[in-house]
Amino acid sequence: MKSDRARLNCGTTIPVLGFGTYADPLDLKAAESAVHMAVEVGYRHFDTAKVYGSEPAVGRALTVAIDEGAVEREDIFLTSKLWGCDHHDPVPALKRTLQDLGMEYLDMYLVHWPLKLKPGANKAVPEEDEFEPELDMEATWRGMERCFDSGLCRGIGVSNFSSKKIERLLDFASVPPAINQVEMHPMWRQGKLREVCGENKIHVSAYSPLGAPGNAWGSTAVVDSPIIQSIALKHNATPAQVALQWGVSKGASVIAKSFRKDRMEENTGALDLGLDDRDLLNIDRLEERKFVRADVYVNQTTSPYKTLEELWDDEI
């Protein structure tokens, strides 16, 4: 497997093909086995989060692989995320994450959503009374910078931030975010956001780069698209490989998730694919559709976001 990497503004590099570990329902044994298999296939970039519940499984699998000499810790790029209930103090939250992972440091720690929840609100779908009315991003980011300064992580960043939220963050950040991890695929191309991040040397990392066909909120529309399928046929590739290579060609890293070895191997083949200008133009003609709308973080009473337009700053 080719080891293509992108350089980040914090001085480290990130493998452009990542392995996602979100699964619902979560089977810890299956997740652990999948991560171990992914290391064997050649993946070196692993993505998890406190709220996924997969940190212990990811950590165990990587520790075994390191102990067996299959991989060095320095070659692994490991990302986890600060959940909304931990905005009050990111440092102890990161220490708990490292404990769950059995790791001394993270390569990247991201603010999972621009949303603050009450302490103890650990579920992905909060109750109405668990929202904090305001996100004090300045205080949260100071905590993230403490995580970085203390060496608990090699880089800090955000996830699910609009262009406007990125620009606001840059107004007060002493350490700029290295990454913005967002939904991005051929049907949700993030043109404006990529431009803003590019101007500020912030790397875009794409989750659901295939449109998340295996998830309840996802869709097969990307891999089923006649345009994607015809490009795949032309290059003797698969629709998944075309979608992943499209993301890489735009300068992003792509976090693909499959617990099946044949799919893991298929996804790595995306790095050997070369899309031409006509392919990219045809993809740009696809109708845009956002699958991760995050309605659960919007309500009329307790959330700081009363509408989806407010959450995404009209980028939806």
PALUM-132737 format. One record per residue (C-alpha): x, y, z. Coordinates in steps of 0.1 Angstrom, whole numbers, padded with zeros to 4 digits, always signed. Layout:
PALUM-132737
XYZ
...
***
This chain:
PALUM-132737
+0000+0000+0000
+0013+0035-0009
+0020+0056+0021
+0009+0090+0008
+0011+0116+0036
+0001+0153+0038
+0020+0179+0059
+0002+0197+0087
+0007+0232+0100
+0018+0217+0134
+0048+0201+0117
+0037+0165+0116
+0024+0145+0086
-0009+0126+0082
-0015+0095+0060
-0041+0105+0035
-0060+0072+0038
-0075+0068+0073
-0094+0041+0090
-0126+0050+0108
-0139+0031+0139
-0174+0045+0144
-0200+0017+0144
-0236+0015+0156
-0242-0008+0173
-0206-0010+0187
-0190-0045+0189
-0157-0040+0207
-0143-0074+0197
-0152-0067+0160
-0136-0033+0162
-0104-0046+0178
-0101-0073+0152
-0108-0048+0124
-0081-0024+0136
-0056-0053+0138
-0065-0063+0103
-0062-0028+0090
-0026-0025+0104
-0018-0058+0084
-0034-0043+0053
-0012-0012+0056
-0034+0015+0073
-0014+0038+0096
-0040+0066+0103
-0068+0056+0128
-0097+0078+0138
-0117+0074+0170
-0136+0095+0195
-0148+0093+0231
-0184+0092+0221
-0179+0063+0197
-0169+0041+0226
-0142+0025+0204
-0111+0040+0221
-0103+0009+0243
-0106-0015+0213
-0085+0007+0190
-0059+0011+0217
-0057-0026+0224
-0053-0035+0188
-0027-0009+0181
-0008-0019+0213
-0007-0055+0203
+0005-0046+0168
+0033-0024+0182
+0043-0051+0207
+0044-0077+0180
+0067-0054+0159
+0041-0051+0131
+0043-0013+0133
+0061+0014+0152
+0042+0039+0173
+0059+0067+0154
+0044+0054+0121
+0008+0055+0135
-0013+0086+0132
-0040+0084+0159
-0069+0109+0163
-0095+0112+0190
-0121+0139+0198
-0133+0160+0227
-0169+0154+0234
-0194+0183+0242
-0196+0175+0279
-0158+0179+0283
-0155+0214+0269
-0153+0226+0305
-0118+0212+0308
-0102+0194+0278
-0069+0184+0297
-0085+0158+0320
-0107+0146+0291
-0077+0139+0270
-0059+0122+0299
-0089+0098+0302
-0089+0092+0264
-0052+0083+0266
-0059+0060+0295
-0087+0043+0275
-0064+0040+0245
-0034+0029+0266
-0013+0055+0248
+0011+0082+0260
+0000+0108+0234
-0024+0114+0205
-0013+0126+0171
-0044+0148+0168
-0071+0159+0193
-0102+0175+0177
-0131+0194+0191
-0158+0170+0179
-0187+0195+0175
-0191+0233+0181
-0214+0224+0209
-0211+0224+0247
-0230+0199+0268
-0235+0196+0305
-0209+0175+0324
-0219+0138+0322
-0239+0141+0289
-0220+0113+0273
-0244+0102+0246
-0242+0111+0209
-0278+0123+0210
-0282+0146+0240
-0314+0151+0260
-0330+0185+0257
-0319+0195+0292
-0282+0185+0286
-0273+0214+0263
-0253+0244+0275
-0269+0276+0261
-0236+0290+0249
-0204+0277+0234
-0175+0296+0249
-0151+0285+0221
-0124+0308+0234
-0123+0290+0267
-0125+0255+0251
-0097+0264+0227
-0075+0276+0256
-0080+0241+0271
-0071+0225+0238
-0039+0246+0236
-0030+0234+0271
-0033+0198+0258
-0010+0207+0230
+0015+0226+0251
+0017+0198+0276
+0027+0173+0249
-0004+0151+0254
-0011+0155+0217
+0010+0165+0187
-0017+0186+0171
-0051+0201+0178
-0080+0208+0155
-0117+0208+0151
-0145+0188+0135
-0178+0199+0119
-0168+0236+0118
-0182+0259+0091
-0161+0285+0073
-0174+0312+0096
-0167+0292+0128
-0131+0285+0115
-0126+0323+0109
-0139+0332+0144
-0116+0306+0159
-0086+0320+0141
-0094+0355+0156
-0083+0343+0190
-0063+0311+0186
-0026+0312+0197
-0022+0277+0181
-0042+0275+0149
-0062+0243+0142
-0042+0219+0122
-0073+0200+0109
-0110+0205+0103
-0126+0170+0099
-0159+0173+0081
-0183+0154+0059
-0169+0155+0024
-0175+0133-0007
-0183+0138-0044
-0219+0148-0035
-0208+0172-0007
-0177+0188-0020
-0172+0216+0006
-0158+0240-0020
-0161+0272+0002
-0148+0255+0033
-0118+0239+0015
-0109+0274+0002
-0110+0290+0037
-0091+0261+0052
-0065+0262+0024
-0059+0300+0028
-0052+0293+0065
-0031+0262+0060
-0057+0240+0078
-0059+0205+0065
-0093+0191+0056
-0100+0155+0067
-0130+0139+0051
-0154+0117+0071
-0181+0097+0053
-0160+0100+0021
-0182+0074+0004
-0215+0090+0018
-0216+0065+0047
-0236+0038+0029
-0235+0014+0059
-0249+0039+0084
-0286+0047+0092
-0280+0083+0083
-0258+0076+0053
-0267+0068+0017
-0255+0047-0013
-0261+0077-0036
-0224+0084-0040
-0213+0048-0050
-0245+0043-0070
-0241+0075-0090
-0240+0067-0127
-0212+0094-0131
-0191+0078-0104
-0198+0043-0118
-0188+0053-0154
-0155+0069-0141
-0148+0037-0122
-0155+0016-0154
-0132+0038-0174
-0103+0033-0150
-0110-0003-0142
-0116+0007-0106
-0145+0006-0082
-0169+0034-0073
-0155+0035-0038
-0119+0039-0051
-0131+0068-0074
-0148+0086-0045
-0118+0082-0022
-0093+0093-0048
-0115+0123-0056
-0111+0134-0019
-0073+0128-0020
-0070+0148-0053
-0086+0178-0035
-0058+0177-0009
-0079+0160+0019
-0073+0129+0039
-0102+0104+0037
-0114+0083+0066
-0130+0052+0052
-0146+0026+0075
-0151-0010+0068
-0145-0040+0091
-0142-0063+0061
-0107-0072+0049
-0117-0072+0012
-0132-0037+0014
-0101-0025+0034
-0079-0037+0006
-0102-0023-0021
-0101+0011-0004
-0062+0012-0003
-0063+0008-0041
-0077+0043-0044
-0042+0057-0039
-0030+0041-0071
-0059+0056-0092
-0053+0088-0112
-0084+0109-0121
-0081+0132-0151
-0096+0167-0155
-0126+0154-0173
-0134+0130-0144
-0131+0159-0119
-0153+0182-0141
-0180+0155-0143
-0179+0150-0105
-0183+0187-0101
-0216+0184-0119
-0231+0161-0093
-0260+0175-0073
-0248+0183-0038
-0265+0165-0008
-0254+0166+0028
-0261+0134+0047
-0249+0143+0082
-0273+0172+0089
-0271+0169+0128
-0307+0178+0135
-0302+0163+0170
-0281+0193+0179
-0308+0218+0170
-0338+0227+0191
-0360+0257+0199
-0354+0257+0237
-0320+0247+0250
-0296+0245+0221
-0276+0275+0210
-0286+0266+0175
-0323+0271+0168
-0320+0261+0131
-0297+0239+0109
-0287+0271+0091
-0274+0285+0124
-0254+0253+0131
-0238+0252+0097
-0238+0290+0091
-0259+0287+0059
-0234+0262+0044
-0261+0235+0040
***
